[in-house]
Amino acid sequence: MKKGFWSSDWFAGVAYGLVFILVAYVIFSDGFNRTGRAAYDLGMSMTSAAPAPDIAVIAIDDASIQTLGRWPWPRDYHAD
């Protein structure tokens, strides 16, 4: 009786070898985090949403500290 393609010995060996390589990659090379970061970067690069107009950047530099006082500043300063 002739064996089918999916039940041949060489195919099972190749499939098990690929699974072994994939598991070794995930375990030894931090594969999940690297793959997750790459997927996140790809998703962010595919979006073209513009930031909301009411977002403000609060710069904490030497001049601001001299004017407003020591950091952390009260929330009222940020709200204004």
N, C-alpha and C positions, 0 to 999 in steps of 0.2 A: 504494500500500500504506500502510495506517494504522500510525503508530508507536504502540508501547505506552507506558503511563504511565511505566515505569522508564527508558525510553530516550529520553524527550523532552528537548529542549535546556534548558528552564527548570529541570527537576528536577536535571539535572547541574550547572547553574550554582549553584543553591541549595545542593546538597550540597558542592560545592567551596568555596563561600563559608563554609559552616559549619565545614568542616575548616580553612580558613585562619584563621578567627577563633579556633578552639580552639588551634591551634598558636601563634598570636600571643599568646594569653592565657598559655599555658604558658611561652613563652620570655621575655616581657617583664614578667610580673607575678609571677614566682616561684610559679606556679600549682601545681607539684607539691608543694612544701613546705606551702603553705597548704591544699591539698586533703588531704594526708596528716595534717596536724595536726587538721583538722576531722573526718576519719574516726576518728582516734585518740580525740579528745574524745567523739565519739558512742559509740564502743565502750566507753570507760570509764564513761560515764554510764548505759549499759545494764546494766552488771554491778552486782550488789548483794552482792558478797562482803565479809564482815566481816574485818577484820584479825585476824591470829593473836594469841592472848592472850599469847604470850611475847615480843612486840615491846616494846622499851623505848625511850623518848626520852631521849637524853643531852643535857642542857642545859649549855652552856659559858657561864657568866656570871661576873661579877667575884667573887662569893662562892665559887664553885667553884674558881676559879683561886687565890684566897687560901688556900683549905683544902687543895687537892691539889697546888698548885704550877703551874709554867709549862706551857703547852700545847706540844707534844702529850704526853698522858699515856700511860703504859705500857698495854699491852693488858690487863694484869691488872685495872686499875681498871675498864675497860669490862666485863670478864667478870664481876666481882663485882656 
